[in-house]
Amino acid sequence: MRKLTISLLIAAIALMGILPISAQDTATPTDAPTDEAAEVATEEVTEEAMEEATEEATVDETTDETTDEATEEDGSIVVNELGLTLPEEWGAIIDSEGYVLVADFNVDVVLDEAAAAGEDPVIPENPLVMRLIMAGIPASEEPQTVIDLVKQFTGVPEDGPAVEEVEVDGITFGRINASDTESGVYILGRYLADDLFLLASLVGPIDVVEAKYETALDVYLNAEPALQPMIPEEAELAALYSEIPQSTTEEGYPVLGDPEAEAKVTEIGSFACSACKVFHDQVYPELLDRIIAGEVVLTYVPIASTGSYPNGVYAAEVALCAGQQGQFWPVFDALYAAQAHGGTAFIPSRVEQAVDVLGLDKDAFDTCIAEGQMSEVVETAEQFALGVPGYTGTPALIVNDELLEGFAPVILNAAIDEALGIAPAEEATEEVTEEASDETAAEATEEVSEEATVEATEESTDD
């Protein structure tokens, strides 16, 4: 299923300003909308807006095979980890923000025809569009109602649009009806699982929405999660780390590498931190090579107060509880990779699969999480980070007690080289040059001496 950047479809669901959910951070409510804002947004759902947006449409032909599958004969399809059953001639795509857009026309046909003609896509007039996104439910001691979660995710204030609780076919969901005489607009929210919530915005001309509301609602109510595994079955993460020395500090921080290594690197990191993922993906592999070579020992200080991904504390405790069974580092890798799933990155449904793949004792793992056995380690890590002079955020790297200014490979490797007594390339070049100069001077002196000796011998012979 191709990713599509079509301003038309985004304009057609302009009321999603009421649903300000980022694909990367679904746990933090944003500024609450007002009835006036909703009215303005609704007015934007016009034929003129759709035509203008169509002219700006661009298509990314790249296929995302890891998240999407072809539509089956019965209309079933998986889009961005969401399983849907679509009516005949309906279609679904992933927009540029990671939302699933369902439309009452076959989007693939429209794209194929446009590509064949070398033209911009032409969207049918007056479409009905439903925008969907799965959100990980923030950890809470008390169960939350669908009304509570709709308000939390959309930021609807107490005096804003009413959120009603509706039950259809045994499924309870929250609904906001913001329709007017021209445009039909609904915001829907329901539990997909104990840790997953499905939000939707359904918009279109009022007559189209009224005529197709039941069909669209059926698509929404029959949607199911189709989560990708946090650790693929064929992954060999455990084997990767099995030959590397592993230990923990007195505080409970995981340590990777020979404790006697001369270069001691400490990373203060958060699994909810996107910059930490950049470090993990781009810098850590080379660091791991130096750990395997015995040059470096790495201590990971797991905090959770930075980053925008929900349930960062839970993610840290998951890794630490896996560490009780010697599997911190495979989970360390998997959690950073899970950031690709946005707001559903760190949910129990995804973690349970990793527990099975790694062969962990599930009862011991569940007990560790339920009893909060690792919470003190995370709290201690937070205090450690705040006590580091110059600390401003994650990732923060310390090499032999010196906090680095940044985490670029050149900075980290230079600090490691210094700890190992390896001269920087510039100094090494100067040393080589100086040595070469000395050798050249010595050779020149020898040549002069030899020449002088030959000349003296010749003169003596002449005499």
Backbone torsions as a table, in degrees:
resi	resn	phi	psi	omega
1	MET	NA	125.6	-174.5
2	ARG	-79.2	144.9	172.9
3	LYS	-78.6	141.8	-175.3
4	LEU	-129.3	132.1	172.0
5	THR	-109.2	90.9	-178.1
6	ILE	-121.0	107.9	-179.2
7	SER	-60.5	-28.2	179.2
8	LEU	-54.6	-52.0	-175.1
9	LEU	-67.6	-33.7	177.6
10	ILE	-68.6	-40.2	177.6
11	ALA	-65.2	-35.7	-178.5
12	ALA	-67.9	-15.6	176.6
13	ILE	-123.7	44.9	-175.4
14	ALA	-59.7	-23.7	-179.7
15	LEU	-67.8	-8.7	177.9
16	MET	-64.1	-3.4	168.3
17	GLY	-58.6	-24.0	175.8
18	ILE	-74.6	-17.2	-176.0
19	LEU	-119.2	69.7	-172.5
20	PRO	-81.2	68.5	-176.3
21	ILE	-105.6	118.7	177.4
22	SER	-79.9	146.4	177.4
23	ALA	-68.4	-12.8	-179.0
24	GLN	-106.9	-20.2	-177.2
25	ASP	-144.1	95.1	-175.4
26	THR	-99.8	5.6	-173.2
27	ALA	-99.8	-11.5	-174.5
28	THR	-107.2	113.4	177.8
29	PRO	-61.5	144.8	177.1
30	THR	-105.9	-172.0	-177.8
31	ASP	-54.9	135.3	-176.3
32	ALA	-74.6	141.1	177.9
33	PRO	-80.3	166.4	177.6
34	THR	-120.9	167.3	177.3
35	ASP	-60.6	-36.1	180.0
36	GLU	-64.1	-42.8	179.0
37	ALA	-62.4	-40.7	179.3
38	ALA	-62.7	-39.3	-179.4
39	GLU	-65.9	-42.7	178.2
40	VAL	-62.4	-44.4	-179.3
41	ALA	-62.3	-40.5	-179.5
42	THR	-63.8	-39.0	-179.2
43	GLU	-64.1	-23.7	-179.2
44	GLU	-73.6	-15.7	179.6
45	VAL	-80.8	75.9	-177.4
46	THR	-126.8	163.3	-179.9
47	GLU	-63.5	-37.1	179.8
48	GLU	-62.2	-44.1	179.9
49	ALA	-62.7	-39.2	-179.1
50	MET	-67.5	-39.1	179.7
51	GLU	-66.0	-43.0	179.4
52	GLU	-63.0	-41.4	-178.6
53	ALA	-66.5	-34.4	180.0
54	THR	-60.9	-36.9	179.9
55	GLU	-64.7	-25.5	-178.1
56	GLU	-94.0	0.9	-173.7
57	ALA	-64.0	140.1	174.6
58	THR	-134.5	148.6	-176.3
59	VAL	-121.2	130.1	172.9
60	ASP	-97.9	112.3	-175.5
61	GLU	-76.8	-3.1	-177.5
62	THR	-64.5	132.9	177.8
63	THR	-95.0	130.8	178.2
64	ASP	-99.5	87.8	-172.6
65	GLU	-72.6	-16.0	-177.2
66	THR	-80.0	-17.6	-176.4
67	THR	-119.0	-16.5	-171.7
68	ASP	-128.1	146.6	178.2
69	GLU	-127.0	161.8	179.8
70	ALA	-68.4	151.8	178.6
71	THR	-69.3	131.1	178.0
72	GLU	-81.9	172.0	-177.6
73	GLU	-62.6	-29.8	-179.1
74	ASP	-85.6	7.7	178.0
75	GLY	88.5	0.9	-179.6
76	SER	-76.4	142.4	-176.6
77	ILE	-155.3	150.4	174.9
78	VAL	-114.3	121.1	-179.7
79	VAL	-128.8	117.7	177.5
80	ASN	51.9	48.8	178.2
81	GLU	68.6	15.4	178.9
82	LEU	-117.8	118.8	178.3
83	GLY	-84.6	126.1	-177.4
84	LEU	-128.2	152.3	170.4
85	THR	-119.5	112.8	-172.8
86	LEU	-102.8	144.8	174.0
87	PRO	-64.7	160.4	177.8
88	GLU	-58.0	136.8	179.4
89	GLU	76.5	0.3	173.0
90	TRP	-88.8	162.3	-179.8
91	GLY	-145.8	169.6	-179.3
92	ALA	-145.8	145.7	178.5
93	ILE	-141.1	172.1	171.7
94	ILE	-107.7	126.2	179.3
95	ASP	-84.4	178.0	-173.5
96	SER	-66.1	-15.5	-179.6
97	GLU	-100.1	3.5	177.9
98	GLY	91.1	5.1	177.0
99	TYR	-81.0	153.7	172.2
100	VAL	-94.0	124.9	178.3
101	LEU	-109.2	121.1	176.3
102	VAL	-106.7	131.6	-178.6
103	ALA	-128.6	157.7	-179.1
104	ASP	-86.4	29.0	172.2
105	PHE	-144.1	161.1	-176.3
106	ASN	-80.3	101.5	-175.2
107	VAL	-62.5	-40.0	-179.0
108	ASP	-60.8	-40.1	179.6
109	VAL	-63.3	-43.1	179.5
110	VAL	-60.4	-44.0	-179.1
111	LEU	-67.6	-42.2	-179.5
112	ASP	-63.5	-43.0	179.6
113	GLU	-64.3	-40.9	179.9
114	ALA	-66.2	-41.9	-179.7
115	ALA	-64.7	-41.0	-179.7
116	ALA	-65.0	-34.8	-178.9
117	ALA	-88.5	-8.6	-177.7
118	GLY	67.8	31.2	-177.3
119	GLU	-124.3	169.8	175.0
120	ASP	-70.6	150.2	178.3
121	PRO	-61.0	140.8	176.0
122	VAL	-108.5	112.1	-176.9
123	ILE	-85.9	136.2	177.2
124	PRO	-55.5	149.8	179.9
125	GLU	-67.6	147.4	174.7
126	ASN	51.4	55.5	179.9
127	PRO	-76.4	156.7	168.5
128	LEU	-101.5	129.5	-176.7
129	VAL	-130.2	136.5	175.9
130	MET	-123.6	127.0	-179.3
131	ARG	-105.6	129.9	-174.3
132	LEU	-125.7	145.0	171.2
133	ILE	-152.1	137.4	174.1
134	MET	-87.1	139.6	179.4
135	ALA	-126.3	135.4	173.3
136	GLY	-72.4	133.4	-177.5
137	ILE	-79.2	123.7	179.3
138	PRO	-57.4	142.0	179.5
139	ALA	-58.3	135.7	-179.2
140	SER	-151.7	142.2	179.9
141	GLU	-72.3	-32.0	-178.7
142	GLU	-105.3	139.9	176.0
143	PRO	-59.1	142.8	-179.1
144	GLN	-111.2	139.6	179.3
145	THR	-77.6	164.9	178.4
146	VAL	-63.0	-33.7	178.1
147	ILE	-66.0	-43.8	178.0
148	ASP	-57.5	-45.9	-175.6
149	LEU	-72.2	-37.3	175.9
150	VAL	-60.6	-43.8	178.6
151	LYS	-64.4	-41.6	-177.7
152	GLN	-65.5	-46.1	-176.8
153	PHE	-73.6	-33.8	-177.0
154	THR	-92.8	-15.6	-179.0
155	GLY	74.5	20.7	-179.8
156	VAL	-69.2	123.6	-179.7
157	PRO	-76.4	169.5	-178.8
158	GLU	-60.1	-33.9	-178.8
159	ASP	-96.7	13.9	179.8
160	GLY	-89.9	-161.5	179.3
161	PRO	-56.0	138.9	-177.2
162	ALA	-69.5	140.9	174.5
163	VAL	-109.6	117.8	-179.1
164	GLU	-107.4	151.1	176.6
165	GLU	-95.8	127.3	-175.8
166	VAL	-126.0	145.3	175.3
167	GLU	-126.0	127.0	178.7
168	VAL	-135.2	126.2	179.6
169	ASP	53.0	37.9	177.4
170	GLY	80.5	2.1	179.4
171	ILE	-105.9	126.6	180.0
172	THR	-98.1	133.7	177.9
173	PHE	-144.7	158.2	175.4
174	GLY	-93.4	145.7	-177.0
175	ARG	-142.2	135.9	170.7
176	ILE	-112.8	125.8	176.1
177	ASN	-106.6	106.5	-179.2
178	ALA	-113.1	28.1	-178.0
179	SER	-71.2	155.5	171.8
180	ASP	-130.3	-162.7	-174.9
181	THR	-71.2	-19.4	-177.5
182	GLU	-110.5	-36.4	-174.3
183	SER	-120.1	136.5	174.9
184	GLY	-96.2	128.1	-176.8
185	VAL	-140.1	123.5	176.8
186	TYR	-131.9	140.7	170.1
187	ILE	-113.6	128.4	-176.8
188	LEU	-124.3	149.9	176.5
189	GLY	-153.1	132.8	179.4
190	ARG	-151.2	161.1	174.5
191	TYR	-72.6	132.1	168.6
192	LEU	-95.5	-32.2	178.0
193	ALA	-157.2	177.8	-179.1
194	ASP	-59.2	-26.9	-176.6
195	ASP	-117.8	11.7	-178.8
196	LEU	-130.0	137.4	179.2
197	PHE	-126.8	136.4	-179.9
198	LEU	-108.9	118.2	179.0
199	LEU	-105.9	146.7	-179.3
200	ALA	-145.8	148.8	170.9
201	SER	-124.5	122.0	-179.0
202	LEU	-112.6	120.1	-177.7
203	VAL	-139.8	159.7	178.0
204	GLY	162.6	177.0	174.4
205	PRO	-56.1	144.3	-172.2
206	ILE	-57.6	-39.2	-178.8
207	ASP	-68.8	-35.6	178.8
208	VAL	-69.0	-43.9	-179.9
209	VAL	-63.4	-43.8	179.6
210	GLU	-62.7	-38.9	-177.5
211	ALA	-73.2	-31.2	-173.6
212	LYS	-114.8	9.4	-177.2
213	TYR	-58.7	-46.7	-177.1
214	GLU	-62.5	-38.6	179.2
215	THR	-66.8	-45.4	178.8
216	ALA	-64.1	-39.9	179.5
217	LEU	-63.9	-36.6	178.5
218	ASP	-63.8	-39.9	176.1
219	VAL	-61.0	-44.6	-177.7
220	TYR	-65.0	-46.4	-175.6
221	LEU	-71.6	-23.5	-179.5
222	ASN	-96.4	2.8	177.6
223	ALA	-66.2	143.5	-179.1
224	GLU	-135.4	148.8	176.5
225	PRO	-71.3	142.2	176.0
226	ALA	-132.8	66.0	-171.7
227	LEU	-67.9	138.3	171.7
228	GLN	-75.0	148.8	179.4
229	PRO	-66.7	143.4	177.3
230	MET	-68.7	-34.9	175.5
231	ILE	-127.5	112.9	179.3
232	PRO	-57.2	147.1	-178.4
233	GLU	-57.1	-34.9	-175.7
234	GLU	-85.8	-3.8	-178.7
235	ALA	-65.0	145.7	-179.4
236	GLU	-119.1	44.3	-177.1
237	LEU	-63.8	-41.4	-178.9
238	ALA	-62.8	-41.0	-180.0
239	ALA	-64.8	-34.2	-179.4
240	LEU	-58.4	-38.5	-175.2
241	TYR	-98.4	-5.8	-172.2
242	SER	-63.6	-27.0	-177.2
243	GLU	-95.6	0.9	-177.7
244	ILE	-100.8	133.3	177.9
245	PRO	-57.9	136.3	179.6
246	GLN	-133.0	143.2	179.1
247	SER	-157.2	-174.7	175.9
248	THR	-136.8	153.6	176.6
249	THR	-80.7	173.9	177.5
250	GLU	-60.4	-30.1	-179.9
251	GLU	-78.6	-11.7	-179.0
252	GLY	98.8	8.3	179.1
253	TYR	-76.8	135.9	179.9
254	PRO	-68.6	142.3	179.8
255	VAL	-127.0	133.8	-179.1
256	LEU	-124.6	122.7	178.1
257	GLY	115.9	175.9	-179.2
258	ASP	-69.3	117.5	-178.8
259	PRO	-58.6	-20.3	-179.3
260	GLU	-89.7	1.5	179.8
261	ALA	-58.9	142.2	-175.8
262	GLU	-71.0	-31.5	179.1
263	ALA	-96.4	111.8	-177.9
264	LYS	-107.4	110.2	-177.1
265	VAL	-104.8	133.4	174.4
266	THR	-118.9	127.3	174.5
267	GLU	-109.3	123.9	169.3
268	ILE	-93.4	113.2	-173.6
269	GLY	-138.9	166.0	178.0
270	SER	-137.5	133.4	178.7
271	PHE	-68.2	-17.4	179.5
272	ALA	-90.6	2.9	-174.4
273	CYS	-97.9	120.9	-178.3
274	SER	-69.7	-33.3	177.6
275	ALA	-66.7	-32.0	177.2
276	CYS	-66.0	-33.7	176.6
277	LYS	-67.5	-38.0	176.7
278	VAL	-60.4	-45.0	177.2
279	PHE	-60.3	-45.6	-178.0
280	HIS	-61.8	-41.8	-175.4
281	ASP	-78.5	-34.0	-170.0
282	GLN	-107.7	-24.6	-175.0
283	VAL	-113.4	-39.6	-175.8
284	TYR	-58.0	-38.5	-179.2
285	PRO	-56.2	-43.3	178.5
286	GLU	-69.1	-37.1	176.8
287	LEU	-62.3	-40.0	179.1
288	LEU	-61.6	-37.7	177.8
289	ASP	-60.9	-39.3	-178.9
290	ARG	-74.6	-27.1	174.4
291	ILE	-68.4	-46.1	179.5
292	ILE	-62.0	-34.6	-179.6
293	ALA	-74.5	-7.4	178.6
294	GLY	86.8	6.2	-179.1
295	GLU	-81.5	-29.3	-170.2
296	VAL	-130.6	145.3	167.5
297	VAL	-120.9	132.0	-175.3
298	LEU	-111.4	130.7	172.6
299	THR	-113.0	127.3	-179.9
300	TYR	-103.4	121.8	179.5
301	VAL	-102.4	104.4	-171.0
302	PRO	-87.4	105.5	173.7
303	ILE	-105.7	174.9	-178.2
304	ALA	-142.0	11.8	-176.2
305	SER	-90.1	-2.7	177.9
306	THR	-116.0	159.1	179.2
307	GLY	98.0	163.7	-174.7
308	SER	-110.6	-5.3	-178.1
309	TYR	-77.7	137.4	179.7
310	PRO	-64.9	154.0	173.3
311	ASN	64.4	38.4	178.6
312	GLY	-64.2	-36.5	178.3
313	VAL	-63.8	-44.6	178.5
314	TYR	-59.1	-42.9	-179.8
315	ALA	-60.6	-43.7	179.7
316	ALA	-63.0	-42.1	-179.3
317	GLU	-69.2	-33.2	176.2
318	VAL	-60.2	-48.3	-178.9
319	ALA	-63.9	-42.2	-178.3
320	LEU	-68.9	-37.3	177.2
321	CYS	-67.6	-35.7	174.3
322	ALA	-65.9	-32.8	178.6
323	GLY	-64.0	-28.3	175.7
324	GLN	-59.5	-25.6	-179.9
325	GLN	-108.9	21.6	174.7
326	GLY	76.3	20.2	-176.1
327	GLN	-125.3	31.6	178.9
328	PHE	-61.6	-48.1	-169.6
329	TRP	-70.0	-37.1	172.3
330	PRO	-60.8	-39.4	178.5
331	VAL	-71.2	-34.5	174.3
332	PHE	-52.9	-49.9	178.2
333	ASP	-63.5	-44.7	-175.2
334	ALA	-65.6	-37.0	-178.3
335	LEU	-67.6	-39.8	177.2
336	TYR	-67.4	-37.3	176.8
337	ALA	-65.0	-31.7	-178.0
338	ALA	-67.0	-16.6	177.7
339	GLN	-57.6	-22.3	178.3
340	ALA	-60.6	-18.4	-177.7
341	HIS	-94.0	10.4	173.3
342	GLY	61.1	-131.8	-173.8
343	GLY	-67.8	-9.9	177.8
344	THR	-106.4	15.4	-175.5
345	ALA	-58.9	-46.6	-172.4
346	PHE	-116.0	77.6	177.7
347	ILE	-125.7	148.8	-179.0
348	PRO	-54.4	-35.5	-178.9
349	SER	-59.1	-35.1	-179.1
350	ARG	-80.9	-37.7	-177.7
351	VAL	-67.1	-36.7	-177.4
352	GLU	-56.3	-37.2	-179.9
353	GLN	-66.1	-39.1	-179.8
354	ALA	-65.0	-36.8	178.2
355	VAL	-59.9	-41.7	179.9
356	ASP	-68.2	-45.7	-176.7
357	VAL	-62.8	-38.4	-178.6
358	LEU	-81.6	-5.3	178.2
359	GLY	68.5	31.8	179.6
360	LEU	-74.1	155.0	172.0
361	ASP	-71.4	104.2	-172.5
362	LYS	-62.4	-40.4	-179.4
363	ASP	-62.1	-44.6	-179.5
364	ALA	-66.1	-40.2	179.1
365	PHE	-64.2	-48.6	-179.4
366	ASP	-61.2	-38.2	178.7
367	THR	-65.3	-41.6	179.0
368	CYS	-59.2	-43.5	-180.0
369	ILE	-70.2	-48.8	-175.4
370	ALA	-62.0	-38.0	-178.2
371	GLU	-87.7	-2.5	179.3
372	GLY	62.5	38.1	-175.4
373	GLN	-63.7	-23.2	-178.2
374	MET	-102.4	-0.3	-177.2
375	SER	-61.4	-36.1	-179.8
376	GLU	-66.6	-34.4	178.4
377	VAL	-63.1	-44.2	180.0
378	VAL	-64.7	-42.5	178.7
379	GLU	-63.6	-41.8	177.9
380	THR	-63.3	-38.9	178.6
381	ALA	-62.4	-40.8	178.3
382	GLU	-59.6	-45.3	-179.5
383	GLN	-66.5	-38.2	177.0
384	PHE	-60.1	-47.3	-178.3
385	ALA	-60.0	-45.1	-178.5
386	LEU	-66.1	-22.4	-179.1
387	GLY	-88.7	-3.3	180.0
388	VAL	-82.0	119.1	179.2
389	PRO	-58.3	127.2	178.8
390	GLY	88.9	-2.9	-179.9
391	TYR	-67.3	130.8	179.5
392	THR	-127.3	-14.6	-178.6
393	GLY	165.7	-177.1	-176.5
394	THR	-107.6	151.7	-4.5
395	PRO	-77.8	143.4	175.4
396	ALA	-117.1	131.9	-176.6
397	LEU	-116.3	133.2	178.2
398	ILE	-122.2	127.4	177.8
399	VAL	-119.5	117.3	-178.2
400	ASN	46.4	52.3	174.1
401	ASP	74.2	7.2	178.6
402	GLU	-110.7	120.9	178.0
403	LEU	-73.8	127.1	-179.1
404	LEU	-83.1	153.3	176.3
405	GLU	-94.2	82.6	-178.6
406	GLY	108.7	175.7	-177.9
407	PHE	-130.6	20.2	177.6
408	ALA	-62.9	147.8	-178.3
409	PRO	-54.6	-40.2	-177.5
410	VAL	-63.6	-35.8	179.8
411	ILE	-70.8	-47.1	-178.2
412	LEU	-65.0	-45.8	-177.7
413	ASN	-66.0	-35.0	178.0
414	ALA	-64.3	-41.3	179.1
415	ALA	-67.3	-39.5	177.8
416	ILE	-65.6	-44.4	179.4
417	ASP	-59.3	-40.8	179.3
418	GLU	-63.5	-41.7	179.1
419	ALA	-63.9	-29.9	-179.4
420	LEU	-89.1	-3.7	-179.3
421	GLY	78.2	19.0	177.9
422	ILE	-89.0	124.8	-177.6
423	ALA	-68.8	141.7	174.9
424	PRO	-58.3	155.8	-176.0
425	ALA	-55.8	-40.0	-177.7
426	GLU	-64.2	-45.9	179.7
427	GLU	-65.4	-40.9	179.5
428	ALA	-60.4	-41.2	179.3
429	THR	-62.5	-42.3	179.3
430	GLU	-62.7	-40.7	-179.9
431	GLU	-64.1	-43.7	179.5
432	VAL	-62.9	-42.6	-179.7
433	THR	-63.0	-44.9	179.6
434	GLU	-62.5	-42.7	179.5
435	GLU	-63.5	-41.9	179.3
436	ALA	-63.7	-38.6	179.9
437	SER	-64.0	-42.3	179.3
438	ASP	-61.7	-43.1	180.0
439	GLU	-64.2	-40.4	179.8
440	THR	-63.8	-42.7	179.8
441	ALA	-62.5	-42.0	-179.7
442	ALA	-63.7	-43.2	179.1
443	GLU	-63.4	-40.2	179.6
444	ALA	-63.9	-40.8	179.2
445	THR	-62.2	-43.1	178.9
446	GLU	-61.7	-40.5	-179.3
447	GLU	-64.9	-42.4	179.3
448	VAL	-62.7	-44.8	-179.9
449	SER	-60.8	-44.4	-179.2
450	GLU	-64.1	-41.4	-179.5
451	GLU	-64.9	-41.6	179.6
452	ALA	-64.0	-38.6	179.8
453	THR	-64.5	-43.2	179.7
454	VAL	-62.9	-42.9	-179.4
455	GLU	-63.7	-44.1	-179.6
456	ALA	-62.1	-38.3	-179.9
457	THR	-65.7	-41.3	-179.2
458	GLU	-64.0	-43.0	-179.7
459	GLU	-64.1	-40.4	179.9
460	SER	-62.6	-38.5	-179.3
461	THR	-65.3	-41.3	-179.1
462	ASP	-61.6	-41.2	-179.5
463	ASP	-64.2	NA	NA
